[in-house]
Amino acid sequence: MVGNERRLYALAGIMWSGVGGYLVFLAYGWLKALPSLRTVLLAIAAVLFALVIYRFGFSNLAKKNIKRISLLEGRVFIWAFQSWQSYIIIPVMIGLGIFLRNSPLPKQYLAIMYIGIGGGLFLSSLHYYVWLVRPSELERSDE
């Protein structure tokens, strides 16, 4: 594996883990003040939502990014760990997050969405780390 690829896989994993962890941390702050049973029920719903988002959304995107990175040749820009289209979506998602945090929507319900998206991002980040440790059989056979 080329050094550029390793750096891009590591950077993507760190970014996805960091953003996912941050969203879960925000949601935890909103849930911790609630009664225990309510917190547990909301957390279960949020974790299930995270698994769905991971399975049908971010996991596929991470795999596409990994494949795209593996096809890059020569010197690459450090921000190439994601496609340029993803960088258009990022400000929209940040703006939506700010809007929702400042909306009258109860934080306990917003926490489900934040844990769902954050958990999905975090779980999907593991694809990048696995790729760093165990590149595909196809890649190993090319060496």
C-alpha positions as semicolon CSV with decimal commas, in nm:
position;residue;x (nm);y (nm);z (nm)
1;M;0,000;0,000;0,000
2;V;0,136;0,338;-0,098
3;G;0,205;0,592;0,178
4;N;-0,048;0,836;0,030
5;E;-0,320;0,573;0,052
6;R;-0,236;0,488;0,413
7;R;-0,249;0,854;0,509
8;L;-0,587;0,900;0,337
9;Y;-0,737;0,588;0,500
10;A;-0,611;0,702;0,840
11;L;-0,735;1,058;0,793
12;A;-1,077;0,941;0,677
13;G;-1,109;0,704;0,974
14;I;-1,004;0,973;1,221
15;M;-1,241;1,232;1,073
16;W;-1,540;0,995;1,061
17;S;-1,469;0,866;1,414
18;G;-1,422;1,218;1,548
19;V;-1,741;1,360;1,399
20;G;-1,939;1,051;1,496
21;G;-1,805;1,058;1,850
22;Y;-1,880;1,430;1,881
23;L;-2,243;1,382;1,776
24;V;-2,288;1,095;2,023
25;F;-2,125;1,306;2,296
26;L;-2,371;1,593;2,232
27;A;-2,664;1,352;2,246
28;Y;-2,536;1,196;2,568
29;G;-2,542;1,542;2,728
30;W;-2,907;1,579;2,634
31;L;-3,005;1,234;2,763
32;K;-2,813;1,214;3,091
33;A;-3,053;1,445;3,277
34;L;-3,358;1,231;3,197
35;P;-3,500;0,957;3,421
36;S;-3,312;0,628;3,380
37;L;-3,586;0,425;3,212
38;R;-3,659;0,699;2,959
39;T;-3,285;0,733;2,886
40;V;-3,251;0,358;2,829
41;L;-3,551;0,346;2,593
42;L;-3,431;0,646;2,394
43;A;-3,077;0,505;2,381
44;I;-3,204;0,170;2,251
45;A;-3,400;0,347;1,977
46;A;-3,094;0,556;1,892
47;V;-2,860;0,256;1,872
48;L;-3,104;0,073;1,645
49;F;-3,122;0,383;1,427
50;A;-2,740;0,397;1,420
51;L;-2,723;0,035;1,303
52;V;-2,970;0,107;1,022
53;I;-2,779;0,419;0,915
54;Y;-2,453;0,223;0,926
55;R;-2,588;-0,072;0,727
56;F;-2,778;0,115;0,457
57;G;-2,591;0,446;0,439
58;F;-2,249;0,529;0,571
59;S;-2,101;0,181;0,539
60;N;-2,161;0,186;0,163
61;L;-2,017;0,536;0,137
62;A;-1,704;0,434;0,329
63;K;-1,657;0,134;0,099
64;K;-1,692;0,358;-0,208
65;N;-1,434;0,597;-0,062
66;I;-1,196;0,309;0,011
67;K;-1,226;0,183;-0,345
68;R;-1,178;0,533;-0,487
69;I;-0,871;0,594;-0,270
70;S;-0,720;0,261;-0,375
71;L;-0,743;0,373;-0,740
72;L;-0,564;0,705;-0,684
73;E;-0,218;0,728;-0,834
74;G;0,079;0,953;-0,772
75;R;0,075;1,244;-0,533
76;V;-0,272;1,323;-0,407
77;F;-0,420;1,614;-0,219
78;I;-0,467;1,535;0,151
79;W;-0,842;1,608;0,133
80;A;-0,889;1,338;-0,133
81;F;-1,010;1,093;0,134
82;Q;-1,361;1,193;0,028
83;S;-1,503;1,276;-0,312
84;W;-1,551;1,642;-0,396
85;Q;-1,930;1,590;-0,393
86;S;-1,911;1,499;-0,024
87;Y;-1,758;1,838;0,051
88;I;-2,070;2,003;-0,089
89;I;-2,290;1,803;0,150
90;I;-2,081;1,880;0,462
91;P;-2,183;2,249;0,504
92;V;-2,547;2,153;0,444
93;M;-2,526;1,892;0,721
94;I;-2,351;2,134;0,959
95;G;-2,617;2,398;0,889
96;L;-2,895;2,146;0,945
97;G;-2,736;2,043;1,275
98;I;-2,714;2,403;1,394
99;F;-3,074;2,465;1,288
100;L;-3,200;2,156;1,471
101;R;-3,003;2,231;1,790
102;N;-3,159;2,578;1,799
103;S;-3,510;2,459;1,708
104;P;-3,788;2,400;1,961
105;L;-3,761;2,025;1,897
106;P;-3,708;1,849;2,234
107;K;-3,343;1,753;2,273
108;Q;-3,433;1,402;2,389
109;Y;-3,577;1,327;2,044
110;L;-3,300;1,510;1,867
111;A;-3,060;1,286;2,059
112;I;-3,196;0,983;1,872
113;M;-3,102;1,141;1,540
114;Y;-2,760;1,255;1,666
115;I;-2,675;0,912;1,807
116;G;-2,807;0,749;1,491
117;I;-2,594;0,959;1,258
118;G;-2,295;0,974;1,494
119;G;-2,306;0,602;1,562
120;G;-2,340;0,526;1,192
121;L;-2,040;0,745;1,115
122;F;-1,833;0,591;1,393
123;L;-1,915;0,233;1,293
124;S;-1,841;0,311;0,928
125;S;-1,505;0,464;1,024
126;L;-1,398;0,115;1,130
127;H;-1,387;0,016;0,761
128;Y;-1,096;0,257;0,710
129;Y;-0,905;0,119;1,008
130;V;-0,958;-0,240;0,900
131;W;-0,832;-0,147;0,553
132;L;-0,516;-0,002;0,711
133;V;-0,447;-0,324;0,900
134;R;-0,572;-0,580;0,645
135;P;-0,579;-0,456;0,285
136;S;-0,782;-0,668;0,047
137;E;-0,654;-0,999;-0,084
138;L;-0,650;-0,849;-0,433
139;E;-0,414;-0,574;-0,323
140;R;-0,181;-0,821;-0,147
141;S;-0,165;-1,041;-0,457
142;D;-0,051;-0,739;-0,663
143;E;0,260;-0,683;-0,449
